[in-house]
Amino acid sequence: MQPLSRMSLTRRLTLMFVAATTTVLLLLGFVVARSVEQHFEDLDMMVLSGKMELIQQGLAGVKSTDELTAFTHQLARSLVGHHGLEVMMLDTDHAVMFATSHANFLPSQVANLATQTSGQPALWQQGGQTFRVLAAQLPTATLGGTGQVTKLVVLTATDTGHHQTYMRGFLHTLWLFVACAAAGMALLGWALVRRGLAPLHAIRAQAQVVTAQQLSHRLPVHSMPVELAQLAQTLNDMLARLEEAFARLSDFSSDIAHELRTPVSNLMTQTQVVLSHPRDAAEYKTTLESNAEELDRMARMIADMLLLAKADNGLVLPNRETVDLADETRALFDFYEALAADKGLQLFLEGNALVLADRLMLRRAIGNLLSNAVRHATPGSCIFVNLADLPDAVSLSIENTGDLIPPEYLDRVFDRFFRADSARQRSDGTGLGLAIAKSIVTAHGGNIGASSSESLTRFTIMLPRPAKPLFASDV
């Protein structure tokens, strides 16, 4: 049989619905059958206990043998018309004094039953028939030879055959009804489940329309049941993320092709020109040096793209340690000092702050921002690096005076290969510096932003504040 976990949802729900319904019907049938049996038992006991009380009342007035004989005749007349009701009366020696025509019970067993049950009902099997009996020792008004009250054993019994016949027919009809009801519920449950799961089929049909070229399609949330609306919304959110990711991937691929096409074209053109006719060793050396520069730029671009790909897939796991941002910034000042001197720039640092971060990665992020500031700063101006230990974060900002970034491009400056305009064209970089800086900051749980106004451009990094205070001695 097919495992439940691999069954279709329609079949699974139908089987569970049928199982639950059948269980309820079976329990209901059991309760009804038990109630009917109890009702029959109560009716039998009403008749038996009534006759027993009648006989007990009559024997209470019997004072002699003659009166006992007269009572038995009166009892026989009172039982006329009571079909199925049997009465037997035994004397003190357990001899039969009175018995109806079908009361063929053994006197010794009747006497034992009266002693054991003490007036409680019991079932008696006799000659293929089942009787419900009530036996007891009833006192008379006659005194025995010892002066004690004479007690007679009296048994009343009623045939339960007609009850059993009725119960067999009733149970047969009941279980047949339960079987038919279960079959009917199976068909009805299947139809209801199919109808109830129609929105799922609609979701499947809508999802089949979605392709890599048609990610803008969305599921109709408002027409879904409440239970499926959240699922449809989740799928729509997933499609939105996939559409955004595909768009970024498409743009990234186009940018890569554009960025790599120029150096590859330069290499091919320059190489073909050099190979067009024989040249001396100096010309070959000059060409190879130029090619080496282009290949180095391509290698750095590929390495940067690999780092960004790892960051996008959550593979950048910073090895956190206590980092003094002031010391790292001063070390970068030493590195960029010669480049800044060529443009007449001055580098200033203000403030101090400690963070838990990956030292090399954070240094690369700050270096990319500082390199960007040096490249686009107005010659003879100043570049300021400000560190601030805020209540809930650590801030690092780099300011330079120079060409502004248009407001509509501030949110896009961290995109890969994005250029705001020709004035900020990156001629010697890979075009991925700001994107790498953002990925590194994001990997550390921080955020980065840019502002540009009144000839002043500022990049600000916000990093989470350490959970416990850090000291310079921890560095």
FENBELRA-V696709 format. One record per residue. N is the residue number from 0. RES is the residue in one small letter. SS is DSSP state (helix for helix, strand for strand, loop for the rest). OMEGA is omega in whole degrees, 0 to 359 (999 if undefined). NEAR is the number of other C-alpha atoms within 10 Angstrom. Layout:
N&RES&SS&OMEGA&NEAR ; N&RES&SS&OMEGA&NEAR
This chain:
0&m&loop&182&3 ; 1&q&loop&179&6 ; 2&p&loop&181&7 ; 3&l&helix&183&11 ; 4&s&helix&182&8 ; 5&r&helix&178&8 ; 6&m&loop&174&11 ; 7&s&loop&181&10 ; 8&l&helix&179&14 ; 9&t&helix&181&17 ; 10&r&helix&181&16 ; 11&r&helix&180&17 ; 12&l&helix&178&17 ; 13&t&helix&179&22 ; 14&l&helix&179&17 ; 15&m&helix&178&13 ; 16&f&helix&179&19 ; 17&v&helix&180&22 ; 18&a&helix&180&15 ; 19&a&helix&181&13 ; 20&t&helix&180&18 ; 21&t&helix&178&19 ; 22&t&helix&179&14 ; 23&v&helix&180&13 ; 24&l&helix&178&19 ; 25&l&helix&177&16 ; 26&l&helix&178&12 ; 27&l&helix&178&14 ; 28&g&helix&178&17 ; 29&f&helix&180&15 ; 30&v&helix&180&12 ; 31&v&helix&180&14 ; 32&a&helix&179&16 ; 33&r&helix&179&12 ; 34&s&helix&178&12 ; 35&v&helix&178&16 ; 36&e&helix&179&15 ; 37&q&helix&178&12 ; 38&h&helix&178&12 ; 39&f&helix&179&16 ; 40&e&helix&178&15 ; 41&d&helix&178&12 ; 42&l&helix&179&12 ; 43&d&helix&181&22 ; 44&m&helix&178&19 ; 45&m&helix&180&12 ; 46&v&helix&184&15 ; 47&l&helix&181&24 ; 48&s&helix&177&19 ; 49&g&helix&178&13 ; 50&k&helix&179&21 ; 51&m&helix&178&21 ; 52&e&helix&178&12 ; 53&l&helix&180&12 ; 54&i&helix&180&19 ; 55&q&helix&179&18 ; 56&q&helix&180&14 ; 57&g&helix&181&17 ; 58&l&helix&180&21 ; 59&a&loop&179&13 ; 60&g&loop&181&15 ; 61&v&loop&183&18 ; 62&k&loop&181&14 ; 63&s&loop&180&13 ; 64&t&helix&180&10 ; 65&d&helix&179&10 ; 66&e&helix&178&13 ; 67&l&helix&178&18 ; 68&t&helix&179&14 ; 69&a&helix&180&12 ; 70&f&helix&180&17 ; 71&t&helix&177&19 ; 72&h&helix&178&12 ; 73&q&helix&180&12 ; 74&l&helix&179&18 ; 75&a&helix&179&13 ; 76&r&helix&182&10 ; 77&s&helix&180&11 ; 78&l&loop&180&14 ; 79&v&loop&179&9 ; 80&g&loop&178&8 ; 81&h&loop&182&10 ; 82&h&loop&179&9 ; 83&g&loop&179&14 ; 84&l&strand&182&22 ; 85&e&strand&180&21 ; 86&v&strand&175&27 ; 87&m&strand&181&22 ; 88&m&strand&181&25 ; 89&l&strand&177&21 ; 90&d&loop&184&16 ; 91&t&loop&178&14 ; 92&d&loop&180&11 ; 93&h&loop&174&16 ; 94&a&loop&183&14 ; 95&v&strand&176&15 ; 96&m&strand&182&16 ; 97&f&strand&178&18 ; 98&a&strand&175&19 ; 99&t&loop&190&15 ; 100&s&loop&183&9 ; 101&h&loop&179&11 ; 102&a&loop&183&18 ; 103&n&loop&182&13 ; 104&f&loop&178&16 ; 105&l&loop&183&11 ; 106&p&helix&182&18 ; 107&s&helix&179&13 ; 108&q&helix&178&11 ; 109&v&helix&180&22 ; 110&a&helix&178&24 ; 111&n&helix&180&14 ; 112&l&helix&179&22 ; 113&a&helix&180&20 ; 114&t&helix&186&14 ; 115&q&helix&186&12 ; 116&t&helix&178&13 ; 117&s&loop&175&13 ; 118&g&loop&178&19 ; 119&q&loop&182&14 ; 120&p&loop&178&19 ; 121&a&strand&178&13 ; 122&l&strand&185&14 ; 123&w&strand&176&18 ; 124&q&strand&183&10 ; 125&q&strand&175&12 ; 126&g&loop&179&8 ; 127&g&loop&179&7 ; 128&q&strand&178&10 ; 129&t&strand&180&16 ; 130&f&strand&168&21 ; 131&r&strand&190&19 ; 132&v&strand&176&25 ; 133&l&strand&184&27 ; 134&a&strand&180&29 ; 135&a&strand&174&25 ; 136&q&strand&184&21 ; 137&l&strand&181&21 ; 138&p&strand&173&18 ; 139&t&strand&177&20 ; 140&a&strand&182&16 ; 141&t&strand&177&19 ; 142&l&strand&179&14 ; 143&g&loop&182&11 ; 144&g&loop&180&8 ; 145&t&loop&180&7 ; 146&g&loop&179&8 ; 147&q&loop&180&10 ; 148&v&strand&180&14 ; 149&t&strand&179&18 ; 150&k&strand&179&19 ; 151&l&strand&176&22 ; 152&v&strand&182&26 ; 153&v&strand&178&26 ; 154&l&strand&171&27 ; 155&t&strand&184&26 ; 156&a&strand&176&26 ; 157&t&strand&181&23 ; 158&d&strand&180&19 ; 159&t&loop&183&19 ; 160&g&helix&181&14 ; 161&h&helix&175&10 ; 162&h&helix&181&14 ; 163&q&helix&177&14 ; 164&t&helix&179&10 ; 165&y&helix&182&13 ; 166&m&helix&178&16 ; 167&r&helix&178&12 ; 168&g&helix&180&10 ; 169&f&helix&180&14 ; 170&l&helix&178&15 ; 171&h&helix&178&12 ; 172&t&helix&182&12 ; 173&l&helix&182&19 ; 174&w&helix&175&15 ; 175&l&helix&178&12 ; 176&f&helix&180&14 ; 177&v&helix&179&20 ; 178&a&helix&179&15 ; 179&c&helix&179&12 ; 180&a&helix&179&16 ; 181&a&helix&178&21 ; 182&a&helix&178&14 ; 183&g&helix&178&13 ; 184&m&helix&178&20 ; 185&a&helix&179&21 ; 186&l&helix&180&14 ; 187&l&helix&179&15 ; 188&g&helix&178&22 ; 189&w&helix&180&20 ; 190&a&helix&180&14 ; 191&l&helix&180&16 ; 192&v&helix&178&18 ; 193&r&helix&180&18 ; 194&r&helix&181&13 ; 195&g&helix&181&12 ; 196&l&loop&179&14 ; 197&a&helix&176&13 ; 198&p&helix&177&16 ; 199&l&helix&177&16 ; 200&h&helix&177&12 ; 201&a&helix&177&14 ; 202&i&helix&179&18 ; 203&r&helix&180&12 ; 204&a&helix&179&12 ; 205&q&helix&181&14 ; 206&a&helix&180&16 ; 207&q&helix&180&9 ; 208&v&helix&184&11 ; 209&v&loop&175&15 ; 210&t&strand&179&10 ; 211&a&loop&179&9 ; 212&q&loop&182&8 ; 213&q&strand&180&10 ; 214&l&loop&181&18 ; 215&s&loop&180&14 ; 216&h&loop&180&15 ; 217&r&loop&178&18 ; 218&l&loop&180&22 ; 219&p&loop&184&14 ; 220&v&loop&187&18 ; 221&h&loop&180&10 ; 222&s&loop&181&10 ; 223&m&loop&171&19 ; 224&p&loop&183&12 ; 225&v&helix&183&10 ; 226&e&helix&183&8 ; 227&l&helix&181&16 ; 228&a&helix&179&17 ; 229&q&helix&177&13 ; 230&l&helix&179&16 ; 231&a&helix&179&20 ; 232&q&helix&177&17 ; 233&t&helix&177&14 ; 234&l&helix&177&17 ; 235&n&helix&177&20 ; 236&d&helix&178&13 ; 237&m&helix&178&12 ; 238&l&helix&178&19 ; 239&a&helix&178&16 ; 240&r&helix&179&13 ; 241&l&helix&179&15 ; 242&e&helix&179&18 ; 243&e&helix&180&14 ; 244&a&helix&179&12 ; 245&f&helix&179&15 ; 246&a&helix&178&13 ; 247&r&helix&180&14 ; 248&l&helix&179&12 ; 249&s&helix&178&12 ; 250&d&helix&180&15 ; 251&f&helix&180&16 ; 252&s&helix&178&12 ; 253&s&helix&180&13 ; 254&d&helix&179&16 ; 255&i&helix&180&16 ; 256&a&helix&180&11 ; 257&h&helix&183&12 ; 258&e&helix&182&16 ; 259&l&helix&183&16 ; 260&r&helix&183&12 ; 261&t&helix&180&12 ; 262&p&helix&179&17 ; 263&v&helix&178&15 ; 264&s&helix&178&11 ; 265&n&helix&180&14 ; 266&l&helix&182&19 ; 267&m&helix&182&13 ; 268&t&helix&183&12 ; 269&q&helix&180&16 ; 270&t&helix&179&15 ; 271&q&helix&178&11 ; 272&v&helix&181&11 ; 273&v&helix&182&15 ; 274&l&helix&183&11 ; 275&s&loop&175&9 ; 276&h&loop&184&7 ; 277&p&loop&179&9 ; 278&r&loop&180&10 ; 279&d&loop&184&7 ; 280&a&helix&182&9 ; 281&a&helix&179&9 ; 282&e&helix&178&12 ; 283&y&helix&180&15 ; 284&k&helix&179&11 ; 285&t&helix&179&11 ; 286&t&helix&180&16 ; 287&l&helix&177&16 ; 288&e&helix&177&12 ; 289&s&helix&178&15 ; 290&n&helix&180&19 ; 291&a&helix&178&13 ; 292&e&helix&179&12 ; 293&e&helix&179&17 ; 294&l&helix&177&15 ; 295&d&helix&178&12 ; 296&r&helix&178&17 ; 297&m&helix&179&18 ; 298&a&helix&178&13 ; 299&r&helix&178&15 ; 300&m&helix&179&20 ; 301&i&helix&178&15 ; 302&a&helix&178&13 ; 303&d&helix&179&18 ; 304&m&helix&177&19 ; 305&l&helix&178&12 ; 306&l&helix&179&16 ; 307&l&helix&178&22 ; 308&a&helix&177&14 ; 309&k&helix&180&14 ; 310&a&helix&180&18 ; 311&d&helix&182&12 ; 312&n&loop&176&8 ; 313&g&loop&182&10 ; 314&l&loop&179&12 ; 315&v&loop&180&18 ; 316&l&loop&184&12 ; 317&p&loop&172&16 ; 318&n&loop&191&12 ; 319&r&loop&173&12 ; 320&e&strand&180&13 ; 321&t&strand&183&18 ; 322&v&strand&174&23 ; 323&d&strand&184&20 ; 324&l&helix&179&22 ; 325&a&helix&179&19 ; 326&d&helix&180&13 ; 327&e&helix&180&16 ; 328&t&helix&178&21 ; 329&r&helix&177&15 ; 330&a&helix&177&14 ; 331&l&helix&175&17 ; 332&f&helix&179&19 ; 333&d&helix&182&11 ; 334&f&helix&183&12 ; 335&y&helix&185&16 ; 336&e&helix&182&15 ; 337&a&helix&180&12 ; 338&l&helix&179&15 ; 339&a&helix&180&23 ; 340&a&helix&179&13 ; 341&d&helix&180&10 ; 342&k&loop&180&15 ; 343&g&loop&182&13 ; 344&l&loop&174&20 ; 345&q&strand&182&16 ; 346&l&strand&181&19 ; 347&f&strand&178&14 ; 348&l&strand&178&15 ; 349&e&strand&177&11 ; 350&g&loop&181&12 ; 351&n&loop&179&16 ; 352&a&loop&177&21 ; 353&l&strand&178&23 ; 354&v&strand&170&24 ; 355&l&strand&186&19 ; 356&a&strand&171&24 ; 357&d&loop&189&18 ; 358&r&helix&185&18 ; 359&l&helix&181&12 ; 360&m&helix&180&20 ; 361&l&helix&178&19 ; 362&r&helix&180&20 ; 363&r&helix&179&16 ; 364&a&helix&179&21 ; 365&i&helix&179&23 ; 366&g&helix&178&21 ; 367&n&helix&178&18 ; 368&l&helix&180&22 ; 369&l&helix&178&24 ; 370&s&helix&178&18 ; 371&n&helix&180&19 ; 372&a&helix&179&23 ; 373&v&helix&184&26 ; 374&r&helix&187&20 ; 375&h&helix&179&18 ; 376&a&strand&176&23 ; 377&t&loop&180&18 ; 378&p&loop&180&17 ; 379&g&loop&180&14 ; 380&s&loop&181&16 ; 381&c&strand&174&18 ; 382&i&strand&183&22 ; 383&f&strand&172&18 ; 384&v&strand&183&21 ; 385&n&strand&177&19 ; 386&l&strand&181&22 ; 387&a&strand&177&16 ; 388&d&strand&183&16 ; 389&l&loop&182&12 ; 390&p&loop&184&7 ; 391&d&loop&181&12 ; 392&a&strand&175&15 ; 393&v&strand&186&21 ; 394&s&strand&173&21 ; 395&l&strand&180&23 ; 396&s&strand&179&20 ; 397&i&strand&183&22 ; 398&e&strand&174&23 ; 399&n&strand&176&26 ; 400&t&strand&181&23 ; 401&g&strand&181&22 ; 402&d&loop&182&17 ; 403&l&loop&172&18 ; 404&i&loop&179&21 ; 405&p&loop&183&12 ; 406&p&helix&183&12 ; 407&e&helix&181&9 ; 408&y&helix&184&14 ; 409&l&loop&180&14 ; 410&d&loop&185&11 ; 411&r&loop&184&15 ; 412&v&loop&180&17 ; 413&f&loop&176&22 ; 414&d&loop&182&18 ; 415&r&loop&177&21 ; 416&f&loop&181&22 ; 417&f&loop&176&17 ; 418&r&loop&181&17 ; 419&a&loop&178&16 ; 420&d&loop&182&12 ; 421&s&helix&181&7 ; 422&a&helix&180&12 ; 423&r&helix&180&15 ; 424&q&loop&180&14 ; 425&r&loop&186&18 ; 426&s&loop&186&8 ; 427&d&loop&180&8 ; 428&g&loop&178&14 ; 429&t&loop&182&20 ; 430&g&loop&183&21 ; 431&l&loop&186&20 ; 432&g&helix&181&23 ; 433&l&helix&177&22 ; 434&a&helix&178&21 ; 435&i&helix&179&23 ; 436&a&helix&179&25 ; 437&k&helix&180&21 ; 438&s&helix&180&24 ; 439&i&helix&179&28 ; 440&v&helix&179&20 ; 441&t&helix&179&17 ; 442&a&helix&178&20 ; 443&h&loop&179&22 ; 444&g&loop&180&12 ; 445&g&loop&177&18 ; 446&n&strand&183&17 ; 447&i&strand&180&20 ; 448&g&strand&182&15 ; 449&a&strand&174&20 ; 450&s&strand&183&16 ; 451&s&strand&179&19 ; 452&s&strand&177&14 ; 453&e&loop&178&9 ; 454&s&loop&181&13 ; 455&l&strand&178&15 ; 456&t&strand&184&20 ; 457&r&strand&171&19 ; 458&f&strand&185&20 ; 459&t&strand&175&19 ; 460&i&strand&175&23 ; 461&m&strand&180&21 ; 462&l&strand&180&22 ; 463&p&strand&177&17 ; 464&r&loop&179&20 ; 465&p&loop&181&15 ; 466&a&loop&178&9 ; 467&k&loop&182&6 ; 468&p&loop&176&8 ; 469&l&loop&181&17 ; 470&f&loop&181&13 ; 471&a&helix&180&10 ; 472&s&helix&179&6 ; 473&d&helix&186&10 ; 474&v&loop&999&11
